[in-house]
Amino acid sequence: MLYREAGDFSTTYPEDSQTFPIKFDRWRYYAVLFIAIFVIPFVINDYWVNSIFMPFLIYAIAAIGLNILVGYCGQVSLGTGGFMAVGAYACYKLMTAFPDVSMIFHVLLAGLITAGVGVIFGLPSLRIKGFYLAVATLAAQFFLVWLFNRVSWFYNYSASGQINAPEREVLGVLITGPNTEAWATYLFCLFFTIASAIIARNLTRGSIGRQWMAIRDMDIAAEIIGVNPLKAKLTAFAVSSFFVGISGALFFAVYLGAVEVGEVFGITKSFLVLFMIIIGGLGSIFGSFAGAAFLVLLPVLLKVIGVDLFGWPTDIVAHLNLVVVGGLIVIFLIAEPHGLAQLWRVAKEKLRLWPFPH
């Protein structure tokens, strides 16, 4: 009664192969988009944007990128924070070197630069995999953070070593800088999040996505049936790094405004994004959103309950957040390795058979 496919059929191949073949799913998707674009900008304030919406949108892009590499292609990576730093510093250099170019192009070019760097650091994946590849990407993380700390050209020879986003406008509306409006920065990040999700969804459902999944499931068998491992792995690193670079550029320019690489894009950031896709679900675009939403909302929820309601010290609540996240990762890896996305799929199956779920 609540979720039915009966009477919902397709008469053409394009209808059958669309992203949401079930009409109920399509209308739910359109409703979410309508609320996100035409309702939320009119009701949010600075607190909601800075505490929930902007971190969620930016982390969702980073989680989508990492999920393409880890979830769809099976290439373990611990260098997400370093690649976000590449996107942030590339965006900063572009903003200062070309002040008249639109901010949209700065973010996209920062993503392309990060994609090139990701391909370079993805070359070891052609010879190694698993634990050894994780160590190689971890080395990339430390190298990139060291590079941006030591080479003063990247932060324009600033005495503090910090990069600060100059004020930039899009369509006459201020997007970066200290005087931005909450709705403007939200919509700017939302645009990139929606575009990233659509592109990633179509890539994973196409031929390149099938190649990634073939490499993930069994790389030797994939090569035997004609999949080029060189092309598949490097394209996965490139596409993944592109999305991660965009998230890094938005994180620096639109969200924080000022960044010091060691504090913002350290190894903690890499593990945070990895935890998002583990909890949300590997190999799922929806799982990337679910994991990002969960890990963004959890600290806010614990603060409201622990600090505001019970009066606990802030440091106790922060440590409790780490304990809860660690415990959930263990539980999901044991009980439900496919994360929140699989729980959502099971719930939809139950609704299809309601009121007689098996």
C-alpha positions, 0 to 999 in steps of 0.5 A: 500500500505504501510503496508499490510497483504494480501498474508502473511499467516502461514501454521504451528502453530509455524509460526502463534504464532511467535512474529511477524507473519506479514512479514513486522514487522519481516523485520522491526525488523531485520532492527532495530537490524542490524542498532543497532548492525552493524551501530551505534557502528561505528558512535557514540562518547562518547557524543552520548553514554553517553547522549542518547544511554546508558541511553535509553538502561538501562532505557528500561530494567528498564521500561520493568521490571516495566511494567511486574509488573504494566502493565501486573500483575497490582501490583503498585510499587513505589520502582524501585529506591530501587531495582535498588540500590540493583542491583548496590550494589550487582554488586559492591560486586560481582565485588570486591569479585570475580574479575576474574569472567566475568562481564556478570555473575556479572550483571546476579547474581546482577539481581538474588539477586534483584529478591530475594529481590523483592520477599520478598518485594512482599509478602504484595501483597498477602494481599493488593493491589492498594494504600496500595501496592503502600505505601508498595513498597514506604516503601521498597524504603526508607528502601533500600536507608537507608540500603545502606547508614547506613551499611558500609559493602555494600560500603566496609567501604569507608570513602566517602560512595561511591561505585566505579566500578573497571576496568573489561574486557569482551573478552579482551575489557574494559567495566568498569572504566574510560578508556572504549571505547564508542562502547564497553559499548554501545554493552555491554548494548545493549546485555542485552537490547535485551536479556531482551526484548526477554525474557519479550516478550516470558514470557508475551505471554506464560502461565505465562503472561496470569496468570499475566494478569488474576490477573490484570484484576480480581484477584478473577475470576482468582483464581476461574478459577485456577490461583494461586495468590501466584505464579502469583504475586510473579513471577511477582515481581521476574521477574520484580526485576530481570530486574530492578536489571540488569538495576541498575547494568549496571547503576552503573558499566557501565554508571556512574562508581561511585554511592552514593545511596541517590543521584542516586537511590532515589524516583525520579528514581522510579517516572521517570521509572513509568512515562516512562511506563505511557507515553509509554504504560502499558502492552506493551514491545514496550511501555517500549522502547517508554517511555524510548526513549521519556524521555531520548530524551526530556531533550536533545531536550529541552536543544538544543532548549532552551539553545543552540538556544534561550539562556535560563538559564539551570535551566529554561530549567530543570523546563520546562522539569518537566512541559512538562513531568507532562502535558504529563502524565495528557494528556495521562491518560485522552486522551490515557491511553495506551500511545504511544504504542496505538498510534503506533497500531492505526497508523499501522491500518491506514496504513493497510487501506491506502489510505482509512483510516477510 
